[in-house]
Amino acid sequence: MNLVKREAPGTVGEQISPDVTRSSLSASSSSSSSSSSIILRVRDYDLAATLDSGQVFRWQGQRGSWLGVVGKHRVRLTQVQDGIRAETAAPVGNWDWLRDFLQTEVDWTAILETFPDDAPMHAAVASCHGLRVLRQDLWECLASFILSSTKQIVQIRQIISLLCERFGESTCSGGLRPPPDGGLPPAVIDRRYNSFPTPARIAAATESELRACKMGFRAPHLLAAARQIADGEFDLNRLRQLPLPEARAELMKLRGVGGKIADCVLLFAYGFDAAFPVDVWVERALRQLYFPRRRVMARRLRHFAATHFGPHAGCAQQYLFHYMRTKMK
């Protein structure tokens, strides 16, 4: 979890040193009584690749922008020349929640330098330039990956969209303003952009109500996890203090959570960068790129993944995953 952090950016009205102002992470913002916007200054950040790389499932591409929800904020994100423009339907005074989610303050160059110096990794990084790893809410990430089991990304998005429509809370009382270039009309309020339902809200539902969200056999898994967390039997925050192996073992005590799902949650929500989720795409990448024309046992692949990719192995894994899914299939 040793991500390299830069100095926090400033917004209009804050006292910013010249060095921070010139950095890739300085920010400027504007707001009105009904909405807020900001430009997060960040270099080498591919917003589309990051939001569409299998880490999150609630972001909708819309005419050059991305609409989604972070916590209780409905947000429109747009890639601009100097960084990322963010707009919300409600006033925002502090944007740290978004910086943390997007990880714009992380020195990504330092992370890339820890990746193995080999041809497959060079190809993946070059092909997916600007891809980042997000930092998600613990419960939303856990629930999302419980629902991801044996499903394709398009199906996961559908399940989670239905879940939020039926059990989430509204995130705004008005539409988003169009961006300054006038190219995008105001977003229509719609329940797809409700907040992610809390453990307590899901715990109060019935299994049949959850199955109506097209989650099938995953419904009792999600319901069991929600009830354990809502009842205080399982403390998600406690895992932050544990070493990676112990945190993984604790997550795997939850119904429906195996090694791959646990590693996804540890990487995308807790920031355990050494966690290395292995799904079909990553296993295919390891076999084709590192062991071509060789029959390698799964145990050998796991050992290779655990020892070859360095302290930020999970970040390297995300490049391999996106590279294999979008460029090599």
C-alpha positions as CSV (number, residue, x, y, z in Angstrom):
1,M,0.0,0.0,0.0
2,N,3.0,2.3,-0.4
3,L,1.7,4.5,-3.2
4,V,3.8,7.6,-3.8
5,K,1.7,10.7,-3.1
6,R,2.3,14.2,-4.4
7,E,1.5,17.3,-2.5
8,A,-2.3,18.0,-2.4
9,P,-3.5,20.3,-5.1
10,G,-5.2,23.6,-4.5
11,T,-8.4,25.1,-5.7
12,V,-9.4,28.7,-6.4
13,G,-9.3,30.7,-3.2
14,E,-6.6,28.5,-1.6
15,Q,-3.1,29.6,-1.0
16,I,-1.0,27.7,-3.4
17,S,2.8,27.8,-3.7
18,P,4.3,28.5,-7.2
19,D,5.7,25.0,-7.3
20,V,2.3,23.4,-6.7
21,T,0.6,25.7,-9.2
22,R,3.0,24.5,-11.9
23,S,2.7,20.8,-11.0
24,S,0.6,18.4,-12.8
25,L,-1.7,18.2,-9.8
26,S,-2.8,21.8,-9.3
27,A,-6.5,22.4,-9.7
28,S,-8.9,25.2,-10.3
29,S,-12.7,25.2,-9.6
30,S,-15.9,27.1,-10.0
31,S,-19.3,26.7,-8.5
32,S,-22.8,28.1,-8.4
33,S,-25.6,27.6,-5.9
34,S,-26.8,24.5,-7.8
35,S,-23.7,22.9,-9.1
36,S,-19.9,22.7,-8.9
37,S,-17.1,22.1,-11.3
38,I,-13.3,21.7,-11.1
39,I,-10.4,20.8,-13.3
40,L,-8.1,18.3,-11.6
41,R,-4.6,18.9,-13.1
42,V,-3.0,15.6,-13.9
43,R,-0.7,14.3,-16.7
44,D,-0.8,11.0,-18.5
45,Y,-4.2,10.0,-17.3
46,D,-6.5,8.0,-19.7
47,L,-9.9,8.5,-18.2
48,A,-11.7,6.2,-20.6
49,A,-9.3,3.4,-20.2
50,T,-9.4,3.7,-16.4
51,L,-13.2,3.7,-16.1
52,D,-13.7,1.0,-18.7
53,S,-11.0,-1.5,-17.5
54,G,-13.1,-3.8,-15.3
55,Q,-12.4,-2.0,-12.0
56,V,-15.8,-0.3,-11.8
57,F,-19.1,-1.0,-13.4
58,R,-21.3,2.1,-13.0
59,W,-19.7,4.6,-15.4
60,Q,-21.5,5.4,-18.6
61,G,-19.8,7.0,-21.6
62,Q,-21.8,9.8,-23.1
63,R,-20.6,12.0,-26.0
64,G,-17.0,12.3,-24.8
65,S,-17.7,12.4,-21.1
66,W,-18.4,9.8,-18.4
67,L,-21.3,9.9,-16.0
68,G,-21.1,8.0,-12.7
69,V,-21.5,8.1,-9.0
70,V,-18.8,8.4,-6.3
71,G,-20.4,7.9,-2.9
72,K,-23.4,10.2,-2.8
73,H,-22.1,12.5,-5.6
74,R,-23.3,12.1,-9.2
75,V,-20.4,13.3,-11.4
76,R,-19.7,14.0,-15.0
77,L,-16.0,13.6,-15.9
78,T,-14.4,14.8,-19.1
79,Q,-10.9,14.5,-20.3
80,V,-9.5,17.9,-21.1
81,Q,-6.0,19.1,-22.2
82,D,-4.8,19.9,-18.7
83,G,-6.4,17.1,-16.8
84,I,-9.9,16.0,-15.9
85,R,-12.9,18.3,-15.6
86,A,-15.5,17.2,-13.0
87,E,-19.0,18.5,-12.6
88,T,-21.6,17.7,-10.0
89,A,-25.2,18.6,-9.8
90,A,-24.9,19.8,-6.2
91,P,-22.4,22.3,-4.7
92,V,-19.1,20.8,-3.6
93,G,-16.7,22.6,-1.2
94,N,-14.0,19.9,-0.9
95,W,-13.1,17.6,-3.8
96,D,-10.7,15.3,-1.9
97,W,-13.2,12.5,-2.2
98,L,-12.9,12.6,-6.0
99,R,-9.1,13.0,-6.0
100,D,-8.9,9.9,-3.8
101,F,-11.2,7.9,-6.0
102,L,-9.3,8.9,-9.2
103,Q,-6.0,8.7,-7.4
104,T,-4.8,11.8,-9.2
105,E,-2.2,12.6,-6.5
106,V,-0.3,9.4,-7.0
107,D,3.1,9.6,-8.7
108,W,2.3,7.0,-11.3
109,T,5.6,7.3,-13.0
110,A,7.3,6.0,-9.8
111,I,4.9,3.0,-9.9
112,L,5.6,2.2,-13.5
113,E,9.3,2.2,-12.8
114,T,8.8,-0.8,-10.4
115,F,7.3,-3.0,-13.2
116,P,9.4,-5.8,-14.6
117,D,11.7,-4.8,-17.5
118,D,10.4,-7.4,-20.0
119,A,8.8,-7.3,-23.4
120,P,5.2,-8.2,-22.4
121,M,5.1,-5.6,-19.7
122,H,6.6,-2.9,-22.0
123,A,3.9,-3.8,-24.6
124,A,1.1,-3.6,-22.1
125,V,2.2,-0.3,-20.7
126,A,2.7,1.3,-24.1
127,S,-0.7,0.1,-25.3
128,C,-2.5,1.2,-22.2
129,H,-0.7,4.5,-21.6
130,G,-2.5,6.5,-19.0
131,L,-4.4,3.6,-17.3
132,R,-4.7,4.1,-13.6
133,V,-5.9,2.1,-10.6
134,L,-8.8,3.7,-8.8
135,R,-9.5,3.7,-5.0
136,Q,-13.1,2.6,-4.4
137,D,-15.5,2.4,-1.5
138,L,-15.0,-0.8,0.5
139,W,-18.5,-2.0,0.5
140,E,-19.4,-1.0,-3.0
141,C,-16.3,-2.7,-4.3
142,L,-16.9,-5.9,-2.3
143,A,-20.5,-6.1,-3.4
144,S,-19.7,-5.4,-7.0
145,F,-17.2,-8.2,-7.2
146,I,-19.4,-10.7,-5.4
147,L,-21.9,-9.9,-8.2
148,S,-19.2,-10.3,-10.9
149,S,-18.7,-14.0,-10.4
150,T,-18.7,-15.8,-13.8
151,K,-20.3,-12.8,-15.5
152,Q,-19.0,-10.6,-18.3
153,I,-18.6,-6.9,-17.7
154,V,-21.7,-5.9,-19.6
155,Q,-23.8,-8.3,-17.5
156,I,-22.2,-7.0,-14.3
157,R,-23.1,-3.5,-15.2
158,Q,-26.7,-4.5,-15.8
159,I,-27.0,-6.2,-12.4
160,I,-25.5,-3.3,-10.5
161,S,-27.6,-0.8,-12.4
162,L,-30.8,-2.6,-11.4
163,L,-29.6,-3.0,-7.8
164,C,-29.0,0.8,-7.5
165,E,-32.2,1.7,-9.2
166,R,-34.3,-0.3,-6.8
167,F,-32.4,0.0,-3.6
168,G,-30.1,3.1,-3.8
169,E,-30.9,6.7,-2.9
170,S,-31.1,9.6,-5.2
171,T,-27.8,11.5,-5.6
172,C,-29.1,14.9,-6.8
173,S,-32.1,17.1,-7.1
174,G,-31.3,18.6,-10.5
175,G,-29.6,18.0,-13.7
176,L,-25.9,18.6,-14.4
177,R,-25.1,21.8,-16.4
178,P,-23.7,21.4,-19.9
179,P,-19.9,21.8,-20.0
180,P,-18.5,25.2,-21.2
181,D,-18.1,23.9,-24.8
182,G,-21.9,23.3,-25.0
183,G,-21.3,19.9,-26.5
184,L,-23.2,17.9,-23.9
185,P,-26.8,18.6,-22.8
186,P,-27.7,18.5,-19.1
187,A,-28.1,15.0,-17.8
188,V,-31.6,13.8,-17.1
189,I,-32.2,12.7,-13.6
190,D,-32.4,9.0,-13.6
191,R,-32.3,6.3,-11.0
192,R,-29.4,4.5,-12.6
193,Y,-27.3,7.2,-10.9
194,N,-28.7,6.5,-7.4
195,S,-26.1,5.9,-4.7
196,F,-24.9,2.3,-4.2
197,P,-27.2,0.7,-1.6
198,T,-25.8,0.4,1.9
199,P,-25.3,-3.0,3.6
200,A,-28.3,-2.3,5.9
201,R,-30.5,-1.6,2.9
202,I,-29.6,-4.8,1.2
203,A,-29.7,-6.8,4.4
204,A,-33.4,-5.7,4.8
205,A,-34.2,-7.0,1.3
206,T,-35.4,-10.5,0.5
207,E,-33.5,-13.0,-1.6
208,S,-36.2,-12.9,-4.2
209,E,-36.1,-9.1,-4.4
210,L,-32.3,-9.3,-5.1
211,R,-32.8,-12.1,-7.6
212,A,-35.2,-9.7,-9.5
213,C,-32.0,-7.7,-10.2
214,K,-30.9,-10.6,-12.4
215,M,-28.1,-11.7,-10.0
216,G,-29.1,-15.3,-9.8
217,F,-27.1,-17.5,-7.4
218,R,-25.1,-14.5,-6.3
219,A,-28.2,-13.1,-4.5
220,P,-27.7,-15.2,-1.3
221,H,-24.0,-14.4,-1.3
222,L,-24.6,-10.7,-1.4
223,L,-27.4,-10.9,1.2
224,A,-25.2,-12.9,3.6
225,A,-22.3,-10.5,3.3
226,A,-24.6,-7.5,3.7
227,R,-26.2,-8.9,6.9
228,Q,-22.8,-9.8,8.4
229,I,-21.6,-6.3,7.8
230,A,-24.8,-4.5,8.8
231,D,-25.0,-6.6,12.1
232,G,-21.4,-5.7,13.0
233,E,-20.2,-9.3,12.7
234,F,-17.7,-8.3,9.9
235,D,-15.8,-5.1,10.1
236,L,-14.5,-4.1,6.7
237,N,-12.4,-1.2,8.1
238,R,-10.5,-3.5,10.4
239,L,-8.9,-5.2,7.4
240,R,-7.0,-2.0,6.6
241,Q,-4.7,-2.7,9.5
242,L,-3.9,-6.3,8.6
243,P,-1.1,-7.7,6.4
244,L,-2.1,-8.7,2.9
245,P,-2.3,-12.5,3.6
246,E,-4.4,-12.0,6.7
247,A,-6.7,-9.5,5.0
248,R,-7.3,-11.9,2.1
249,A,-8.0,-14.8,4.5
250,E,-10.6,-12.6,6.3
251,L,-12.4,-11.6,3.2
252,M,-12.5,-15.2,2.0
253,K,-14.6,-16.0,5.1
254,L,-17.5,-14.2,3.5
255,R,-19.9,-16.3,1.5
256,G,-19.2,-16.1,-2.3
257,V,-15.7,-14.6,-1.9
258,G,-12.9,-16.6,-3.3
259,G,-9.2,-15.7,-3.9
260,K,-9.8,-13.7,-7.1
261,I,-12.7,-11.6,-5.7
262,A,-10.7,-11.0,-2.5
263,D,-7.7,-9.8,-4.4
264,C,-9.8,-7.5,-6.5
265,V,-11.3,-5.9,-3.4
266,L,-7.8,-5.7,-1.7
267,L,-6.4,-4.0,-4.8
268,F,-9.2,-1.7,-5.9
269,A,-10.6,-0.7,-2.5
270,Y,-8.0,-1.2,0.2
271,G,-5.0,-0.2,-1.9
272,F,-3.0,-3.4,-1.4
273,D,-0.9,-3.0,-4.5
274,A,0.7,-6.4,-4.1
275,A,-2.6,-8.1,-4.6
276,F,-2.7,-9.8,-8.0
277,P,-6.2,-10.9,-9.1
278,V,-6.1,-13.7,-11.6
279,D,-9.1,-14.2,-13.8
280,V,-9.5,-15.7,-17.3
281,W,-8.0,-12.7,-19.0
282,V,-5.0,-12.4,-16.7
283,E,-4.3,-16.2,-16.8
284,R,-4.5,-16.0,-20.6
285,A,-2.0,-13.1,-20.6
286,L,0.4,-14.9,-18.3
287,R,0.3,-18.1,-20.5
288,Q,0.5,-16.4,-23.9
289,L,2.9,-13.6,-23.0
290,Y,5.2,-15.3,-20.6
291,F,4.9,-19.0,-21.2
292,P,4.1,-19.4,-24.9
293,R,3.9,-22.9,-26.3
294,R,4.5,-24.3,-22.8
295,R,2.1,-26.2,-20.5
296,V,2.3,-24.5,-17.1
297,M,0.4,-25.6,-14.0
298,A,-1.8,-23.1,-12.2
299,R,0.4,-23.3,-9.2
300,R,3.4,-22.2,-11.2
301,L,1.5,-19.3,-12.6
302,R,0.5,-18.1,-9.1
303,H,4.1,-18.4,-7.9
304,F,5.3,-16.4,-11.0
305,A,2.7,-13.7,-10.4
306,A,3.6,-13.4,-6.8
307,T,7.3,-13.0,-7.4
308,H,7.8,-11.4,-10.8
309,F,5.8,-8.2,-10.9
310,G,7.3,-6.3,-7.9
311,P,5.7,-4.3,-5.0
312,H,2.9,-2.9,-7.3
313,A,2.1,-6.2,-8.9
314,G,-1.6,-5.5,-8.8
315,C,-1.1,-2.3,-10.9
316,A,0.9,-4.3,-13.4
317,Q,-1.9,-6.9,-13.5
318,Q,-4.4,-4.2,-14.5
319,Y,-2.3,-3.3,-17.5
320,L,-2.0,-7.0,-18.5
321,F,-5.8,-7.4,-18.0
322,H,-6.8,-4.4,-20.1
323,Y,-4.1,-5.1,-22.7
324,M,-5.3,-8.7,-23.2
325,R,-9.0,-7.8,-23.2
326,T,-8.8,-4.8,-25.6
327,K,-5.7,-5.4,-27.8
328,M,-4.9,-9.1,-27.9
329,K,-8.3,-10.8,-28.0
